[in-house]
């Protein structure tokens, strides 16, 4: 199977495995990944997902051999947005999903074109020092249709996004870290391990509070500041009772000096 899920308690590692095609996305993989992330989001015991491409590449984008066999825009009708709001599937699979839980992309090798769009769909990106991103589909006249033109400016700013979108140039891991396109750079071969450790740390925290803050950070895009502040308050005030309990634990000696080890 091109997609499998490995579970370690609340941590789900969702693996795309088409190494012979550098994990390029074909229709079967897109459906399988979409279903895997829906299953993760709907499973109460699952807390954090790690998204990893097996075999040395995160994802080389849309499978161009498959694309070459298509005819016109009618071939993409199956991926049109429905009239009503829904968690619809995209050409790259899960890239339209609005997840209620964190997703961490563990990036080895290439995350280019649609693969880059999948990486920036995640909440956090861990890149190996030899990994790279880029809008490589620029060479073939294939547009970004899986969130690239929306999420990239939000991550790196409009000017940098325009540079990457219009030139299609390669972005190595060190530059990605510098411009905010990824959050961690790790040694080659260590992306999955580091991402899973990060996931375990996130999974230890009181979940409803963390998820409320995550949701507020995501939902504030496009809102005037007063509306965003009101939304933050309305979404977070129910968590204060949990926070008060946590404050009592701090007063009793837990977590002093910024210690996160004994929660």
N, C-alpha and C positions, 0 to 999 in steps of 0.2 A: 504493500500500500504506500502511496506517495505521502500520506499524512498519518501520523500516529500521535498519541498523547501518552506521556509518561507522568505519573502522579506520585508526589511525595507529600503526603498529608494535604495541607491546603494549597500547595504549589503544584500547578499544572504546567508542564513543559510541552508546548504544542509544536510539533516538528514537521517541517516540510522536507521531504526527501526525494528529490529528483536530481540527484547529483550529476547524472549524465547530461542533464540540460541546464546545469548551474542553477537549479531550482526555479527555472522560468515557469510562469504560471499558465497551465493549460486548464480547460474547463473542469475536468474532474478534480484537479487540485483545488481550484477556486471553491467548488461546492464543498469539498471535504474540510477545507480550512474554515469556511463560513459556518458549517455545522459544528465544528469543534469549538469555535469561540462562542457560539450561541449556547452550546451545552455547558461550557465553563461558566458563562454569565448566569445561567439558570440553576446552577448547582450550589446549594447553600453552603456546603462545606469547602468549596473552592474559594480562595481569597485573592491570589495573584497568579497571573499567567506569564510565562516566559515564552516568547516566540522566537524559534531558532531554525535556521536553514542548515540541514545536515550536509556534510561533504565538502565544506570549504567555501560555500557561497551562501549568502543570505537569500538573495533572489535577483536574478538577472532581468527581471521585468516580465512583461507579457510574452508568451511564447510566439516568436515571430514566424516560426514554421507553421503554427496553427493559424496565425493572422494572415499569412500569405495565401491560405486556402479559402479565405472568406471573400465575399463579394459585396462591396458597398456598405453603407451605414446600416442597412436593414439587418446585417449580421449581428448588430449590437442591440437590436430592439428588446431582447430578453433582459437587458440590464437597464432599461429606461426607468426613471423614477416614477412610481405610481402617483396618482393624484392625491392620495391621502398619505399622511406621515407614517412611515413604516421602517423597519429594519431591513431594507432591501439589500440584495446581494449585488456586488459590483463585479466588473470584469476581473479584478484582482482578488475577488472573494470577500473578505471581511472589511474592506476599507471604508464602508459607509456605516458600519455598526457604531452605535453610541453605547459603549460598554459602561456598565455600572461599577466595574472593578478595574484595578490597575493591570496594564499590560506592559511588559518590558521586552524590547527587541534586543536580542543578542546577535550582533552583526559580525560575521566573518566574511572576508572576501568582498564580493560585489553586492551592493544594494543599489541598483541603478534602475532608471526609468520607473516602471511600476513597482519595482522592488524598493526603491527609495520612498515611494508613496506609502508603501506598507510600513516601512521603518518609521516614518514621521507620523503615521497613524497611532503608533504606540505612545504611551505616556512618557517613557524613558528609553534612551538608546545607549547600549553598551557596545562600543566598537573595539575590535582588535586593532592593534597598531598598524597592521597591514591591510585593513579593510578600507573601502572607499565607497563613496556615493557619487551620483551624477545623473543629470537628465539626459541619458544617452539616447533616448528615443528622439531627441532633437535631430539626429542625423537622418532619420527616415520619415520625417514629417508626421510622426504619431504624437498626438497631444497628450497632455496630462489630464486624465479623466477620473482619477481615483484619489482626489483630494490634494494633489500636489500644489496647484495654484492657490488653494485656500490655506493649507496648513503651513507651507513653507514660509510665506511672509510673516505669519504669526510667530514662527520659531526664530527666524534670523533677521527679521526686518525687511521692508519692501525693497530697498536698494540691493541688498545682498541676494534676496530671492530673485529679483529681476536678472541679476548677473548670471546666477545658476540656471534659471529657466531659459534665458535667451542664448547663452553660449553653450550649454550642455556640457560644460567642462567637468573634469574629474575633481572630486573633493576628497583628499586623503584624510585619515582619521585625525591627525594633528590639527588641520584646518577646521574640520568639523567641530572639534572640541572648542577651538578658539572662537568660532562664530555662533556657537549655541546650537549646532545641528546635532550634536550628541552630548551626553552628560558624563560619560566615562570612556577612557581609552585604556585598554588592558593588553598584556602580552598576547602574541599570536597563540591561538588555541585555547584561550581562557575566557572567551565571551560568555559561553553558556554557564560555566561554573560561577563566574562573577555575578551574572544576572540572577541565577538561582539563589545565591547567598543574599543578594539585595532583596529578592522577593521574600525570603524567609524573615529578614529583618522587618520588612513592611507588614508581613502577616502577623507579627507578634503584637502589634499595637492594637488598642481598642478600635475595632473596625468601623463602627458607625460614625464615630467622630472623624476619623481619617477620610472616610468616603464622603462625608458632608463637606469637608474642606476641598477635596478633589472636585466634587461636583460644582461647588461655587466657583472655583478657579476656571473650570471649563465653561460654565454657563454665563460668565460675565462678559464674554466677547460681544461687542456691539452695543452694550448697555451704557447709558450715561452713568457717571460715577455714583450719583445719589441712588439710582435704581439698583446698581450693582451692590452697593453697601446695604440697601434694604434687603435684597435677596440673600446676601451673606448672613445677615442677622436672622432672617426668618428660617433659613436652613440650618443654622448652627445653634440657636438658643435651646433647642430640645436636648442638645448634647452637654449642656452646662452641668446638669446633675451628675453625669459621669465624670466630668472634669473636677467637680468638687470632691468626689470620692478620691480621684487621683491626687488632688492637692493635699488631702489628708494623709495619703501614703507618703508624699514628699515631706510633709511636716514630721512624719514618723521616722524619717531618715533615708527613704528610698531616693535614688536618682540624683544624689548630691553631686555637684561639680560637673553636671551634664552627662552623668553616667547612664547609658542606655542598656547596660548589660543585665541589670537585675530589675525587671519590671514586675 
